[in-house]
Amino acid sequence: MTFDVTIRVLNEEITLARQVGVLRQFLHTHFPIPGQWRIVIADNGSTDRTLAIARDLQAQFPEVAVVNVPEKGVGLALKTSWGQSEADIVGYMDLDLATDLTHFLEAYRAIAEEDYDLVYGTRLHPKSQVIGRTLKREIASRGFNWILKLYLGVHFSDGMCGFKFLKRSVYPKLYELGAQNNGWFFSTELLTTAEWLGLRLYELPVKWTDDTTSSRVEIWPLAKRYLKGMRELQKIKK
């Protein structure tokens, strides 16, 4: 099966080439068939040299593609990338590669060989290994997921982990049911709508190394946006 790995970036000129190089080498090693995969860099309104560097990488490597999404929003960047994809599997991971890359092999097998519809990484499973995460972020994550289960009645363990892959064929169904948020909450909407549809979800405990030095996420403003997103999804459920 073919697959696209989308990486959404915003002002990442310092690390972009290095991290894409790490991912590219990993995929070349494990998936050597030409044309089986692409790394899609979704530039999300960068004001530094990120987009120029991304285009240089695209010119240099045929398996690297660039999508320019000037309006900011993680969900918008992913929807734009996936909407242009022709791969069998689409998904995303963070540029910092916080999730150990070996987990991608598990995710691919779950979809390509075991016929799961969607694979999501979880940092909250007893078998997960989380390194370097602050107590504040840990409490916030667990609190959000507890509210999510209580409010929407879902059962997945981690709606916020930046590591998800799915069959491209199911994405339109998820979008139609409500996975349309332009921001971070889109990641949670994917799981919520997939569960409502009764799709086969694969929970993947991950080794996660939190890069607190590069994180730009402000917890409380983000929490407010998530609560708003939950209210919108609740209306759909009713």
C-alpha positions in Angstrom: 0.0 0.0 0.0 1.2 3.5 -0.7 1.3 6.2 2.0 1.8 9.9 2.6 3.3 11.1 5.9 2.3 14.8 6.4 4.4 17.0 8.6 2.8 20.4 9.3 5.4 23.1 9.9 5.5 26.7 11.0 8.8 28.6 11.2 11.0 25.6 11.4 14.0 26.7 9.3 16.5 25.5 11.8 15.4 21.9 12.1 13.4 21.2 9.0 16.1 19.8 6.7 17.7 17.7 9.4 14.4 16.1 10.7 13.1 15.4 7.2 16.4 13.8 6.5 16.0 11.5 9.5 12.5 10.5 8.5 13.5 10.0 4.8 16.4 7.7 5.7 14.1 5.7 8.0 11.5 5.2 5.3 14.1 4.4 2.6 15.5 1.7 4.8 12.2 0.0 5.6 10.2 0.8 2.4 12.8 0.7 -0.4 10.3 0.4 -3.3 10.3 3.6 -5.4 7.1 5.5 -5.4 5.5 3.7 -2.4 5.6 6.7 -0.1 6.0 10.5 0.2 6.8 12.9 2.9 4.5 15.9 2.5 5.7 19.1 4.1 2.6 21.3 4.8 3.9 24.8 5.4 1.4 26.6 7.5 2.1 30.3 7.0 5.8 30.4 7.9 7.5 33.8 7.8 11.1 32.6 7.9 12.9 30.4 5.3 10.9 27.3 6.1 8.9 27.2 2.8 12.1 27.9 0.7 13.9 25.1 2.5 10.9 22.8 1.9 10.9 23.6 -1.8 14.6 22.9 -2.0 14.0 19.5 -0.4 11.2 18.8 -2.9 13.5 19.7 -5.8 16.3 17.5 -4.4 14.2 14.4 -3.5 11.3 13.0 -5.6 9.7 11.5 -2.5 9.3 14.9 -0.8 6.3 17.1 -1.7 5.3 20.5 -0.4 1.8 21.9 0.3 1.6 25.6 0.9 -1.2 26.5 3.3 -0.8 30.3 4.1 -3.7 30.4 6.6 -2.6 29.0 10.0 -4.2 25.9 11.5 -3.1 22.3 12.0 -6.4 20.9 10.9 -6.5 23.1 7.8 -2.9 22.0 6.9 -3.8 18.3 7.2 -7.1 18.6 5.4 -5.4 20.4 2.5 -2.6 17.8 2.3 -5.0 14.8 2.5 -7.4 16.3 0.1 -4.7 16.3 -2.6 -3.3 12.9 -1.8 -3.7 9.8 -3.9 -2.1 7.4 -1.4 -3.8 4.5 0.2 -2.8 5.6 3.7 -2.5 9.2 5.0 -1.4 10.4 8.3 0.8 12.8 10.2 3.5 13.1 12.8 5.2 16.1 14.4 8.5 17.5 12.9 10.3 16.9 16.2 9.7 13.2 15.7 8.6 12.9 19.3 7.1 9.5 18.6 9.7 6.9 18.1 9.9 6.1 14.4 9.8 2.4 14.9 6.1 2.8 15.8 5.4 3.7 12.2 6.1 0.1 11.2 3.5 -1.0 13.6 1.0 1.5 12.3 1.6 0.5 8.7 1.2 -3.2 9.5 -2.1 -2.6 11.4 -3.6 -0.9 8.4 -2.0 -2.7 5.4 -1.9 -6.2 6.9 -4.5 -6.3 9.7 -7.1 -4.1 7.9 -7.6 -1.5 10.7 -9.1 1.8 9.5 -7.2 4.1 11.8 -4.2 3.9 14.0 -3.6 6.4 16.8 -0.6 6.8 19.1 -1.3 7.0 22.8 0.9 8.4 25.6 -1.6 7.4 28.3 -1.6 3.6 27.9 0.2 1.7 30.7 2.6 0.3 28.2 3.5 3.8 26.8 6.9 5.4 27.7 6.8 9.2 28.0 10.1 10.9 28.5 10.7 14.5 29.5 7.1 15.6 29.9 6.4 18.2 32.5 3.9 17.5 35.3 1.8 20.5 34.1 1.4 19.1 30.6 0.8 15.6 31.9 -2.0 16.7 34.1 -3.5 18.9 31.4 -3.5 16.0 28.9 -5.1 13.5 31.3 -7.7 16.1 32.4 -8.6 16.8 28.8 -9.0 13.2 27.8 -11.1 12.6 31.0 -13.5 15.4 30.0 -13.6 14.2 26.5 -14.7 10.7 27.6 -17.3 12.1 30.0 -18.7 14.7 27.6 -18.7 12.8 24.3 -18.9 9.2 25.6 -15.8 8.1 23.6 -13.4 5.3 24.7 -10.0 6.1 23.1 -7.3 6.9 25.5 -5.5 9.8 24.0 -7.1 12.2 21.6 -4.2 14.7 21.4 -1.2 12.6 20.4 0.4 13.9 17.2 0.7 10.5 15.5 -2.2 9.2 13.5 -2.6 7.2 10.3 -5.8 6.1 8.5 -7.1 4.7 5.2 -7.6 7.6 2.9 -10.8 5.9 1.8 -12.4 6.5 5.2 -11.4 10.2 5.5 -14.3 11.7 3.6 -16.7 9.8 5.9 -15.0 11.3 8.9 -15.1 14.8 7.4 -18.8 14.6 6.6 -19.6 13.5 10.2 -17.7 16.4 11.7 -13.9 16.1 11.5 -13.6 19.6 10.0 -11.9 21.7 12.7 -9.1 23.9 11.3 -7.1 23.8 14.5 -5.5 21.2 16.8 -8.9 19.7 17.7 -9.1 18.2 14.3 -6.9 15.4 15.6 -9.5 14.5 18.2 -12.4 14.8 15.8 -10.8 12.1 13.6 -10.9 9.6 16.5 -14.4 10.7 17.7 -16.1 10.4 14.3 -14.3 7.2 13.6 -15.6 5.7 16.8 -19.1 6.9 16.1 -19.0 5.2 12.7 -17.8 2.0 14.3 -14.5 1.9 12.4 -11.7 -0.4 13.4 -9.3 1.7 15.6 -5.9 0.5 16.6 -4.5 1.9 19.8 -0.8 2.1 19.7 1.2 2.7 22.9 4.2 4.8 22.0 7.6 5.8 23.2 7.3 9.6 23.3 10.1 12.1 24.0 8.6 15.5 24.7 10.6 18.4 23.2 9.7 21.1 25.7 12.3 23.5 24.3 10.5 23.8 20.9 6.9 23.5 22.1 4.8 26.6 21.3 1.5 25.2 22.7 -0.1 27.4 25.4 -2.2 25.0 27.4 -5.0 27.2 28.7 -5.9 29.0 25.4 -5.7 25.6 23.7 -8.0 24.1 26.4 -10.6 26.7 25.7 -10.6 25.9 22.0 -10.8 22.2 22.7 -13.9 22.7 24.9 -15.5 24.8 22.2 -14.7 22.0 19.7 -16.3 19.4 22.0 -19.5 21.5 22.3 -19.7 21.6 18.5 -19.2 17.8 18.2 -21.8 17.3 20.9 -24.4 19.1 18.7 -23.6 16.8 15.8 -24.0 13.7 18.0 -27.4 14.8 19.1 
